[in-house]
Every structure is written in structure tokens, then in C-alpha cells.
């Protein structure tokens, strides 16, 4: 597959471009080869958020701790990927619908809006498209997702097509997300739990030690807040139970 810029009549083929919308309503078109992470500062999602009665997809705004503000999504599957990114300590930034790509693919001008752009702690950038697995059997969908990937990877960024994850993992992450916001669990309780928990503790043992005579369930929220933040790690592919093994990761 050959990806290049869209041709202009009577002129040399123009480079592939990324158009970015900003919070002052301006739009900037940038040759993709010149695109940098800094170009997304003060950017807003390319499409306006819409929610109308009877729509078949589930869209909304998610209160992200990574971004300290709302991030939009347009399906439940997008929300699932967004939750995983928000919980991942390796993700330092999340931009939904970050830009509008335009490029010539073969003899056609193609356009595409990626679902997410993730800024990683390593300094790399990962562009994510979310698509249900059953739709990836459609050759047209495969083609529509392939050319942005070629463009992005040639730029030195990572590209991901995401179709879901283990059901138990997602259920655990959704549950833990209740503990993501500052103030839901007092910071003093979280720090007390951090000082008390030992590497390799079972969750039930850590709860009993932290409860110190109170009902064990009162000690669980700060421990789960530590799991959400990544300071404690555990096997999230297993259903939540007192048998969870906690590992100190910070």
C-alpha cells in the first residue's frame, strides 16, 4: 500500500496532512511529516460531541484522572479502551479524536479521524483505533485502518488496532475506576495503607492489618485506590477476592 499526500491539480503531490482543532475554535493543518506532540497542546476533539435520543451507539464524556478532565468516547468499546489507558501508569496523556488525517492512498484521497492518541511515559506516542473484532473481517474496514497505520508507523509513532480485552480484566478495571478521583478516599488513608501493606500480601491479610480492629471492609477502599494508581499491582485477570496478591510497584 502506497500512502502519499493528496494531489492538487497542476501541482506536485501535496504531503499527507493532519488537521487539529483547538479550544479557541481555530484549525491548523500540518504536514504529517512535521507533526509533533507539542502540536496537540490546547487541542480539542475533532468532532463535536453529539448525543441524541434513539442513537444506536453509546457516547459520553469520561472523567479522566490522567487528563484531570473529561475525555470523549463514542462507543462502549472506546470507553473500555479509555479506562485501560487511564489506569495505565505508562500513559501520561490521552487525546480523543486527536486530528483529521488526509492522504492519497493509491489513486484515492482518504480521510480518517483516529480514536485516541496516547502519550507514553517513555516519550513515545501511540495512536489507537478501536473497532469490534467482528468488523475486522470486512476487507473495507481492514483497508480503512491499514493506511493510517502505515502513515503513523512511518512517522516513528506506534499504531494499535484494539478490539477488546478479557472480560474479567475489564470488569475489575471498571470497578477500580470508582476509586480514581482524588478525595473519594482520603489521601491520609491511602498513605496509611501504603505504609502498612507488604509486598506479597493477600488483599484479605492487608485489610485485616490495616483495619486494626475495625471491620475489614472499611480498610479495602484505600488499598483499591492504590491498585488503581498503580502503586500496588495484582493479577486483574482474576475476579476480585481476598486472595488477590498485592505487589508494591513504587
C-alpha positions in Angstrom: 0.0 0.0 0.0 1.4 3.4 -1.1 0.4 6.4 1.1 1.2 9.9 -0.1 -0.2 13.3 0.0 -3.3 14.3 -2.0 -2.6 15.7 -5.4 -3.5 19.2 -6.4 -4.5 20.0 -9.9 -1.4 21.1 -11.9 0.8 20.9 -8.9 3.2 18.4 -7.3 1.5 15.9 -4.9 1.0 17.6 -1.6 2.1 15.9 1.6 -0.2 13.9 3.9 -1.7 16.3 6.5 -3.1 16.3 10.0 -5.7 18.9 10.8 -6.0 19.8 14.5 -8.8 21.7 16.2 -8.1 24.0 19.2 -10.1 25.3 22.1 -10.2 28.8 20.5 -12.1 27.2 17.6 -9.1 27.6 15.2 -7.9 24.7 13.0 -4.3 24.1 12.0 -3.3 21.9 9.0 0.1 20.4 9.5 2.1 18.3 7.0 2.2 14.9 8.7 5.9 14.6 8.4 6.2 17.8 10.5 3.7 16.7 13.2 4.9 16.8 16.8 3.4 16.0 20.1 3.5 19.7 21.1 1.0 20.4 18.3 -1.7 18.8 20.4 -1.3 21.3 23.3 -4.7 23.0 23.8 -6.3 20.8 21.2 -9.9 19.5 21.4 -11.6 16.5 19.8 -12.0 16.8 16.0 -15.7 16.0 16.1 -18.3 17.8 18.2 -19.8 15.6 20.9 -23.3 14.5 20.0 -25.9 12.7 22.0 -29.4 12.4 20.5 -32.5 10.3 21.5 -32.5 6.9 19.7 -28.9 6.8 18.6 -27.6 3.3 18.3 -24.1 4.0 19.7 -23.2 4.8 23.3 -21.2 8.1 23.6 -20.3 10.3 26.5 -17.6 12.0 28.5 -15.3 10.2 30.9 -13.7 12.0 33.8 -10.1 11.0 33.3 -7.6 11.2 36.1 -4.7 11.2 33.6 -6.0 14.3 31.9 -7.7 15.8 35.1 -10.7 16.4 33.0 -13.2 14.9 30.5 -12.3 12.7 27.6 -14.9 11.9 25.0 -15.8 8.5 23.6 -18.3 7.3 21.0 -18.9 3.7 22.0 -18.8 1.3 25.0 -15.8 -0.3 23.4 -14.0 3.0 23.2 -14.9 3.6 26.8 -13.3 0.3 27.7 -10.0 1.2 26.0 -10.2 4.6 27.6 -10.5 3.1 31.1 -7.5 0.9 30.5 -5.4 3.9 29.3 -6.5 6.0 32.3 -5.4 3.3 34.7 -2.1 2.5 33.0 0.8 4.3 34.8 2.7 4.2 31.5 0.2 6.6 29.9 0.8 10.2 30.6 -1.7 11.8 28.2 -4.9 10.9 26.4 -6.3 12.8 23.4 -9.6 11.6 21.9 -10.2 12.2 18.1 -6.9 14.0 18.1 -6.8 15.0 14.4 -8.2 14.6 10.9 -5.8 12.8 8.6 -5.8 13.3 4.8 -3.6 11.4 2.4 -3.6 9.9 -1.1 -3.7 6.1 -1.0 -3.2 4.7 -4.4 -5.5 6.8 -6.7 -7.9 7.9 -3.9 -7.8 10.7 -1.4 -8.5 9.2 2.0 -9.6 10.8 5.3 -9.6 9.4 8.8 -10.0 10.6 12.4 -8.2 8.2 14.9 -10.0 7.4 18.1 -7.2 8.1 20.6 -3.7 9.4 20.8 -1.8 8.2 23.9 1.3 9.9 25.3 3.5 7.3 26.9 5.9 7.8 29.8 8.7 6.5 27.6 8.3 9.5 25.4 6.7 7.5 22.5 3.3 8.3 21.0 0.7 5.6 20.3 -2.3 6.2 18.0 -5.2 3.8 18.7 -8.2 2.9 16.6 -11.0 0.9 18.3 -13.0 -1.5 16.3 -15.1 -4.5 17.2 -13.4 -7.8 16.3 -16.3 -9.0 14.1 -15.9 -5.9 11.9 -12.2 -6.7 11.2 -13.4 -9.5 9.0 -14.6 -6.8 6.5 -11.8 -6.1 3.9 -13.1 -2.5 3.6 -12.6 -1.9 7.3 -9.2 -3.6 7.2 -8.1 -1.3 4.4 -9.6 1.8 6.1 -7.5 1.0 9.2 -4.3 0.0 7.4 -3.3 3.2 5.6 -3.4 5.4 8.8 -1.2 2.7 10.5 1.3 2.8 7.7 1.4 6.6 7.8 1.8 6.7 11.6 4.4 4.0 11.9 6.5 5.6 9.1 6.4 8.7 11.3 8.0 6.8 14.1 4.9 6.5 16.3 3.2 3.3 17.4 -0.1 2.2 16.0 -2.7 0.0 17.7 -6.0 -1.5 16.5 -7.9 -2.5 19.6 -10.9 -4.9 19.7 -11.4 -5.7 23.4 -9.8 -7.4 26.3 -10.5 -10.2 28.8 -14.0 -9.7 30.3 -12.8 -10.2 34.0 -10.0 -7.7 33.5 -12.4 -5.1 32.1 -14.9 -5.7 35.0 -12.1 -5.2 37.5 -10.9 -2.0 35.9 -14.4 -0.6 35.7 -14.8 -1.4 39.4 -11.5 0.1 40.4 -12.3 3.3 38.4 -14.7 4.2 41.3 -11.5 4.9 43.3 -9.7 7.0 40.7 -10.8 10.5 41.7 -8.8 12.5 44.3 -10.8 12.8 47.5 -13.0 9.8 47.1 -10.7 8.1 49.5 -8.9 10.5 51.9 -5.2 10.8 51.0 -4.2 10.2 54.6 -6.0 6.8 54.5 -4.2 5.9 51.2 -0.8 6.8 52.6 -1.5 4.8 55.8 -2.4 1.8 53.7 0.8 2.2 51.6 2.8 2.2 54.8 1.0 -0.9 56.1 0.8 -3.2 53.1 3.7 -5.6 52.5 4.9 -6.9 49.2 3.2 -10.3 48.5 0.3 -9.7 50.9 -3.1 -11.2 50.1 -5.7 -8.5 50.0 -7.6 -10.0 52.9 -4.4 -10.0 55.1 -3.6 -6.4 54.2 -7.2 -5.4 55.1 -7.1 -7.0 58.5 -3.8 -5.4 59.4 -4.9 -2.0 58.2 -8.3 -2.3 59.9 -6.7 -2.7 63.3 -9.9 -3.8 65.0 -12.4 -2.1 62.7 -14.5 -4.1 60.2 -12.2 -5.3 57.5 -14.3 -3.8 54.7 -13.5 -0.3 56.0 -9.9 -0.9 55.0 -10.5 -2.0 51.5 -11.1 1.4 49.7 -7.5 2.8 50.2 -6.0 -0.5 49.1 -8.1 -0.5 45.9 -7.2 3.2 45.3 -3.5 2.1 45.4 -4.2 -0.6 42.9 -5.9 1.9 40.6 -3.0 4.3 40.8 -0.5 1.5 40.0 1.4 1.8 43.3 0.1 -1.7 44.1 -0.2 -4.3 41.3 -2.1 -7.6 41.2 -3.5 -10.1 38.7 -6.5 -8.3 37.3 -7.5 -11.3 35.2 -8.8 -12.9 38.4 -12.1 -11.9 39.9 -11.8 -9.5 42.9 -11.3 -11.5 46.1 -9.4 -11.5 49.4 -6.9 -13.9 47.6 -5.5 -11.2 45.4 -1.8 -11.0 45.8 -0.6 -7.4 46.1 2.8 -6.3 44.8 4.4 -3.0 45.7 5.4 -1.4 42.4 6.6 2.0 43.6 
